[in-house]
Amino acid sequence: MNPTELIGPPSPLGYPAPYWFLVTFKVLGFTLHMGPMHLWFAGILLAMVLARWGGPEAQRWSARLMRQMPVVIALGVNFGIVPLLFTQVAYYRVFYPATILMAWPWFLIIILLTFAYYGVYIYVTGLKDSAVLTPFKRAAGWVSAILFIVIGFLFSNGFSLMTHLSAWPQLWQETSVAGAPLGTALNTSDPTLLPRWLMMFGLALTTVAAYTVFDAGVFARRESPEYKSWAAGFAFTLYTVGLVWFAAMGSWYVFGTWPADARAQMLSMPLGILTALTALGPGLPWLLLLAQRRRLHKRSQC
C-alpha cells in the first residue's frame, strides 16, 4: 500500500487563514506552553526525589515548587490548547490519520492528565503548615510525576507519527479488523521517537533550573540566605546536567535518525546558521548562571 493513500484529502475550502498566520501562532502558543510544561515534565519527578532523599534545603525547594504546581499546570494546559488547535488546522491531513491510528492512547492523555492533576492537588494538601504528608499523599505525588512523563511519551508518539508516513500501512494492517483501525497503534518503531522524547526532558531540566533562579530571586524573598545560595548552586548543577543531556539526545536525533539529505540541507547555508543557533541557544542561560555563581562565590569570600 502507498502511504499517501492514508493521508487525509485536502479541504476544498483551503486554510481558514494564511499559512504563515497558522504557523506563527502555533510556534507562539507552543513557546508559552513549553515553560510550564517543562516544570511539570521534569520538575515534579525531581521534586519527589529531593523530598524523599534530599537535604533540608532540597526539601524546601521541593515544597516550594510543588505548592506552585497547581497554578503552573493550569497555565500550561491552557497555553497548550493554542498550539494543538493550530497544529490540527495547519497539518490536518496528517494529524487526524496519525491520531486515529493511535486513538485510544491519544484519548488516554485526557484521563491521565486528570488523574495527574488531582494527584498534585492531593500531594499539595499535605504541604500545608497544619497538614501531614501521609504515605497516600506521597504516593499521589509519585503517581503524578510518572503520569506526566507517560503523557509526554504519548505526545511524542503522536507528533512523530505525523511525520512517519512510511509506518502507517503496517500499523494500520497490524491494528485493524476488516479494514477498520482499532486505534491501538504506537509509533515505537520510529527511530526518532526516543531521542525526541528524551531531548525534551533534557530541555525540561534546564527550564526547571532557570525557574529555580527566578523563584529564588522574585518569590522567595522571605527565604534564608542559605536557601538562596543553595538554590543558585543547585540551579547551575541542574542546568549543566540538562544541557549535557540535551546535547547528547540532540546529537542522537540529528546525526542518528535524520535522513542524510535532510541533515545536509539543515547544515548547509543559510539554514545552517539557524541550526547552529538552535543548538547553541541553551548555552546562553548556562553562561548567565555561571556568572551568577561566580558573583555569589566572591561575595561569600568578602
N, C-alpha and C positions, 0 to 999 in steps of 0.2 A: 504493500500500500504506500502511496505517496503521502508523506506527512502533511503536505499542503492541502490535501483533501479534508483534513480535520480542522483547518483554520476557519474561523468564522467568516461569513460573507461580509463584504463591505456594505455599509449603510448607504442606501440611495440618497439620503439627505446629507451625507458627509458629516464633518465635525460640527458641533454646535457653536464652536468658537475657533479662531485661528490656532493652528498647532502650537505656535510659539507661546500663546497665552496659556494653553493647557500645560505645557512643559514648565513654564515659569512658575506657575502656582503649584505644580507637583513638587518641584525642587524646593520652593519656599516652604510649603507645608511640611515636607519631609525634614527639612532643616530644623523647623520648630519642634517637630515630633521627636527628632533624634536625641535632643538633650535630655528631656525627662525619661525617654525610653531607655537610654543608656544607664540612667541612675537605677532603674529597677532591674534591668537586664543583668548587670554585674553587681550593682550596689547592694541589693537585698541579700544575695548569696554571701558577699563579703561581710556584710553587717552581721549575719548569722554566725559566720565563722569566728569573727572577732568577739561577738557577745559570748561565745562558748569558750574560746581558748585565748582571747586577748587579755592584755593587762588593763589596769584601771582607765587609762586614757583611751585605749582602743574600745573598751566597753562604753565609755562615754560617747565616743564618736558614733558607735553603732546605734545607741539610743537616740542621738540627735537625728541621724539620717532616717531612722525608722519612724520617728514622730512626724517627720515631714512627708513621708512616703504617700499617705492617702491623698494629699493635695498634688503631689508630683504625678501620681498615677492618673488622677482626674484630668490634669492638664495634658499629659502625654496622650491619653486616649482620645481626647477631643481634638488635639492637634493632628493625630494620626488619621482622623477621618478625611481630612483635606487631601493629602497625597493619595490615599486609597481611591477616593472618588475620581480624582483627575487621572489616575492610572487606568481605572476602568473605562473612562471616556476616551483617552488617547490611544490605548492599546487593547481595546475591547476584542479585537479579532483573535488575540492570543490569550488574553486574560481569562475570558469565560471558558474556552475549551480546556485550559490548564486547570482551572479551579473546579470544573466539572469532573475531570479525571480523578481529582483528589477531594471530592465534595465533602465526604464525611470528616476527614482530618481538618479541612478548611472550616467547616461548620463547628468542629470541636473547639476551635480557638475561642469562640464566644463563651462556651461553657467553662473552659479552663481559665479564661480571664475573670469570669465571675467568681469562681472559687478562689483564685489567687488574690483578688481584690478583698474579698471577705476575710481571707487568711491574714492579710496585712492588718486589717482593722482589728481582728481578734488579738493579734500579737501586740499591737499598739496599746490596747486597753490594759495590758499588763505592765506598761511602762509608766503609768500614772503614779504620782507620789504615794498614794494610799493603796495602790493595787499590788498584787502579787503575780509575778511571771510564772504561772503554773506550767507543768510539763505539757499540758494540752495547748497552751498559748505558744510555747516554744515550738511545738510540733507544727502549729499553724504557720509560723514564720518560715520554717524549713520547707513545708509543702509549697508555700507561695513562691519561694526562691526557685524551687525546681520547676514549678508550673510556668513561670515566666521564661525560663530557659527553654522549656519544651515549646512554648508559643513562638519563640524566636526561631527554633528549628523548623517549625511548620511554615512560618512565613518565608524562610529561606527556601523551603521546598517549593512553595507556590511561585515565588518570583523567579527562581532558577528554572522551573519547569516551563515558564513562559518563553524562555529562550532555547530550551532543549527540545525543539520540534522533532528531531530525529527519533526521540524516545517515545513519542506519542502513540504511534501504531502498536508497538509492542505492549505498552502499558494498557492501551485500550483492549487489546486482544486478551491479555492476562487477567484483566479485572472487569470483564463484561459477560453478560449472559444474553444469548440470542441477539448480539449487537448492541445491547443496552449497557452502558457503563455502570458499574456498581458504585463508583465514586470512592474507591478504597486505595487508589494508587498513591505511591510516594515516589519522589524523584531521587531515590537513593543511588541509582546507577550513574547519576551525573557527577563527573569528577570535579565540577565547580562547587558542588553543594557544601561540602565540609569547609573548604578554605573561605568561602563567602561567610558562612555562619560564624566560624572561629575568628575571622578577621574583624567582624563587627563586635565580637566580645572583647577583643583587644582594644578597639576604639572606645568601647564602653568603660574599660578600666581607666583610660586616660580622662574620660569625662568625669568619672567619679573622683579622680584625683584633683582635677581642676575645680570641681564643685566644692571639694573639701577646703581648698584655699579660700574660695568665695564665701563659704559658710562661716569659716573661722574669722574672716575679716569683716563681714557685714552682719551676720545673725548671731554670732557668738560673743558679743561684747561683754557679757557677764561671765564668760568662762575665764578660768585662771590663765595666767601667762604660761604655766607649764603645759596646759592643754593646747594652747595656740602654737607653742613651739613644737610640741609633738605632732600636731596636725600638719605643720609645714614640712617636717621631715617625712612623715608618712605619705603625704601627697607626692613629694618628689620621688620616693621609692616606688610608689604605686604607679605613677606616670611612667617611670622608666621601664617597669615590667610591662605595662600596657603597650609602650612604644616598641619594645623588642618583640612582643607578641604580634603586634600589627605588622611589623616589618617582615617577620617570618611567614605569617599567614598570607600577607600580600604578595610576597615573592613566590610562594607556592601557587597562589591564584594566577598571577601574571605569567610566570615562566613555566608553570607545571600544567596549566589547564587551558590557557588561551591558545587558539589556533595560530599557527606561525604567521599567516597573513594578517590576522587581526593585531597580533603583537607588533609586527613590523610597521603597520600603519600607525599604531598608537605611539610608537617610539620614534617615528620619523617627524620631521618638521612640517608644519608648526604644531601638530598635536603633541609632539614630544615635550614641548615646554609645559603644556597643561598636565601631561602625565607626571613630569618631574615635580611640578608644584604640588600636585595631589599627594605624591609620595613623601615629599619633604614637609608638607604643611603641618603635620602633627609634631614636628620637631621644634617649631617656634615656641609653643607653650612650655615645652621642656626647658628651653633656654631661659625663659622667664622664671620658671620655678627654680632653676639652678641659681640664677642671680638673686632671687629672694632668699634662698637657703644660705648663700654666702653672706648676704647682708645680715641675716639673723645671727649667723655664727660670729661675725665681727662684733655685733652688739653684745653678745654674751661674754666676749672676752674683755670688753671695756669695764 
